[in-house]
């Protein structure tokens, strides 16, 4: 068993102001553009400058930043001679800054401290050694995993998610759920990662809707912490084919990462259950999901998941995400090839082939396991519909 988390984590109201205690005199803050008018960020920057600190603000982050944008960030970092990096924003901002720090160290043999402040509750990027690199020309997304990518400090302040748009919270919330479920069944999971994963799953299923539909602030705070817990889990255990497929489909058809993960999740779970009976039973037991057989318990869970997606207004299939059938069929073989080569596939709890991945994608496109999608189940019946 292996578990390594050097990242210091600060939680709670007003911990954002930990940034004003930075000892370094030259600070580069990389943040999402919408934070330009953020009062709290402005207050922190003014405080740092009043203390004689040089603060460089880089706010040209774009979603799924490609390698050219990361190179641009490195050039600014070098020109400004920053001594510490602060990443503030969603997964794209955190991943781009983590990538810039990582490649800067490889090129110049100089390691800078990195502080991550998430403003969304989904990626868990503040505590993971993962980044996803996007190719400028092809749009292909490739995960990169290295312990040197881990941030040194994570700051989880509830104020950062008070005004998070519901559209973002819906997608990122399903990303948290996918992270936690994949981490739990990963072939590299262990007792410690399972503990974080199970708690994150419990919070998402109980709090995601409350935070979005009811605007329950305590539920939003719980989701923020759940995101980090799921990040700790998968950062140690790895993910699986749900993310491999999401990287391929999301990159090709520009579907938000959390949304495509949420679409794929039921079909990936059915595939795994058709190969390994009871694979999710410990999760279902922790959630109080009953049923006279593993197959029935899975169906009961998926019923709850479908209801959650419907209540949040999320699509139920790739087709519902406005991907044309002709475009999908034309890309299908290539998408499966990309997913098979994706590093996340290495953590799959069961062996998987390219044909398996194509069948999962077909099921997810049409919103049901039409045809006999997953060969035969472990109890001798083909998987039918969700």
N, C-alpha and C positions, 0 to 999 in steps of 0.2 A: 504494500500500500504506500502511496506517495501523496503528500499534501503539502503545498508550499504557497504561502500567501504573505509576501513581505509588505504589501500595501497597508499603510496606516489608514484607518477609516474613522472619520469624524461624523457623528450623527446628531441631528436635533436642530431646533430653532436657533437661528443666528450664527450657526457654525460657519456660514459663508464668510464671516468676518475674520476667520482664521487667516485669510489671505493678507490682512493688514499686518500680520506678525512676521511676514517673510523677512529673513535676514539678508538675502541677496539684494544688491543695489540696482541690478539691471534685469527687469522682468518683462517677458513677452507673454501677452494674453491673447490666445486664439479663441475666438467666439463666433457663434452664429450671428449673421447680419441683423436679425430681428432684435438682438440684445443691445443694439446701439443706443436706444433710448431707455434702457433698463435703469431705473433709479438706484437699485442696490449696487449694480456693477459700477455705475458712475460714482457712487459714494465711496466704494472701495478704491477705485482708481485715484480719486481726489485725495483720499487719505494717504495712499502710498506716495503720491507726488508731494504731499505736504511734509512727508518724512524724508524728502530728498531723494526718493527713488526715481529711476528712469523707467517709465512704463511704455512699452510699445504695444499698441492695439492692432491686431490683425483680424479683420472681420469680413474677409472675403471667402469664407467657407461656403462650399456648395454641397448639396446632397450627393452622397456616394462619390466623394472627391476622387478624381482620377489621378494618375501618377504625375501628370503635369502640374496639377495644383499642389501636390505634396512637394514637388521640386521647388515651386515658387515660395512655399512656406520656408523651406530650408535656406533659400537665398536671402530672405528677410532675416531669418534667424542668424545667419552668418554676418550679414551687413550690420545688424544692430548689436552684435556681440552679446546676446542675452545670456544670463547666467542661470535662469530658471524659466520653465515653461508652465503656463497655466492654460488648461483646456476647459472651456465652458460651453455647454450646449448639449445637443442631442448626440446620437451615435456617430453621425458623420463628422461632427466637430471633434469629438474625442478620438475617433479612429484616425482622422487626418493628422491630428497633432501627435498622437502616438507614433504614427508612421514617420512623420517628419523627424521626430526625436531619434527614432530607431536608425533611419538611414543617415542622419547627421552623424551619429556616433560611429557608424560603420565607415563613413568616408573620412571623418576628421579625427577619429579616435578620441572623442571627447564626449563624455556622458553628462547630460544635464538632468537635474531633478525635474520631475513632472507631477503636477497636481491636476487631478481630474474632478470637475464639478458637473455632474449630469443635470440637465434641465428637463429630461424626459425619463419615463419609467419603463424601460424596455430592454436596452442593449446589454446592460451590465458591463459596459466597456471600461468603466472606472476600476474594475478589479480583474480584468482578464488579460492574458498574454496574446490575445487574438486581434488582428486587424483584417479588413477585407480591402484588397487593392483592386481598383478598377482600371482596366486597359482603356486608354483614350480612344484607340481606333476601333476596337471590337465591342467595347462595353462589357467584356467578360470580367466577372468578379472572381478573384482568387484569394482565399484565406491565407494568411501568413501567421504562423505560430512560433513564438520565441519568448522565453521568460524575460528577456531584456526589454520586451515591449510593455511589461506591467508598469502602470503608474506607481509612483512612490507614495502618493497620498490621494485619498478619495474623500470628497466633502459632500455629505448628503443632507442638505438643508431643505426642509419642507417648503420654504418660501420659493424655492426654485421651480416648484411644480404647481403652485397655486393657480396660475393663469395658463397652464398647458392646454391647448385647444383639444376639444373632445375628439376631433378627427385623428389627432396624433395619439392621444391616450388609448383609443380603441385599437389601433394597429400595434402600438408598442406593448400593450397589455397582453395581446395574443403571442407576441414574441417572448415575453417572460414565461408564459405557460409552456411554449414549445421548448425553450431553453431548459426548463426544469424537468420536463418529461423526458426529453432526450438524454439529459445528464443522468437521470435516475436509471435508465435501462442501458446506458452505454456499457460496453464491455470493460471499460476502465473505471467504472464507478466503484465507490467504496463506502464504508459506513459514514464517514464524514461528509462526503459529497451528497450522499442520500439524505442526510439530515437536513442540509440546506435546501435541497431540491423539494423534498416533501413539504416543508413549511412554505416555500414559495408557491407551490401548486395550490395548497390550501388557501393562501391569501388571495390568489388570482380568482379562484372559483367563488370565493365569498365576498371579495371586495371590489373587483374590477367594475362591475355594473353599478355598484353604489357610488363609486367615485365619479363615474361619468354621468349616469342618468340622474342620480340624486344629488350630485355635487357635494358629496359627503367628504369633508376635508380630512377627517381621520382615515377614511378609506384610501384617499389619495396618498397620504403619508405611508400607510401600510404597503401600498403598491410600489412606492419609491424604494422602500427597504426590500421588498420581495424581488425587485429587479436586481439589486445587488446580491441578494442571497442566491438567486438563480445563476448570476454571473460567477459567483464563487464556485458553485457546483460544476458548471460546465467548463469553467476555466481550468479545473483540475481533472475532470473526467472526459472531456471532449463532448461532441454533439453526435450527429448521425445523419442519415440520408434525408431527413426532413430539411435540414439546412443545406445539404448538398443540392437538392432539387430546387430549393428556394433561391440559392445563389444563381443557378442557371436560368430559371424562369423569370425571376425578378430582374436580372440583368438584361435579358432579351426583350421583355415586354414592359419594362419600367413600372413594375408593380411594387409598391412599398414593401420593404423587407418583412415587417411584422405581419402585414396583411396576407402575403403569399404563404408565410409560415402557417398562419391560422387556417388558410384554405386547405393546405396539404395535410395538416395534422391528422384528421380522422382517417384518411386513406393510408397514411404511413402506419398508423396504429393498427389498422385492420391487417395490413400486410405482415407486420411483426407478429400479431396474434395468430395469423394463419400458419406461421412457422414455429412459434414457441408458445404453447398453451399456457395461459396464466401469467404472461410476462408483465402485465400491468396490475396484477391482483393486489400487490402491496399498496400501490397508489390508491386503488379503489377502496381498499379497506380503511386507509387513513381518511378518506373522504366520506366514508359511510355509504358507499355505493353497494347495494345488495344485488343478488341474482343467484339462481340455482346452478349456474355454470360459468366458467370464465367467459364464454361467448356472450351469455346474457348480461354479465356485469359490464363487459365492454360496450355492448349496445346501450345499456342504461347510461353509462358515462357519456357516450357520444350523443345521446339524446339531450343531455344537459348542455353539452358543448354547442350543439346546433342551436339550442334555445338562446344561449348566451350570445352567439354570433348574431342571431336574428334580432335580439333585443338591442344590440349595439349597432345594427344596420350594416353589418359586414357581409360581403359576398360569400356565397356557399360553394362556389366553383370557380375555376379559372375562366370559364366562359362568362360567368357573371361579372368577372373583373374586366369585361370588355375586350377580350382577346378573340379575334375571329377564328373560326374553325379551320379555314384554309391556312392561315398563318401558323396556327398551332400544329397542324399535321405536317406542314413543311419543316417545322423546326424540331419536331419530336425526337427524331433519331439523334440529332446533334445535342439537344438538351440532355438526353439520357447519357450520352458519352461524356459530356462535361461533368455531370453529377457523379458518374462512376469514378472519375479521376480526382474529384474534389477531396481534399484531406479529411473533411468531416466523415466521409464514407468509411474511413479506417476504424472509426469507433462504433460502427453499426453492431448491434448485439447479435445479429444473424447474418450469414453470408448473403450477398446480393449480387445479381447479374444486371447487365444492361437491359435485358428483356424485362426483368422485374421492375426496373425503374420506369421503363416505357409504360408498363401496365398501370403503375401507380399514377403516372401523369395522365393517362387516359381516363382513369377513374376520377381524378381530381378535376379534369377539364369538364366532363359531362355532369359531375356532381353526384354520381352514383357508381357503384361497382358493376357497371353493365358488362356484358360478356361474363366469362368466368375469369375475373381479373386476376385473382391470386392463386391460380391452379386449384388445389384442394386444401381445405383447412385441416388442422391437426385432428379434428374429430370426424373427418371423412365427408364433410359437406363443402361445396363451393361457397365462397363468400358471395352474398347477394347484394342487396342495396343497403345504404346507410340510413 
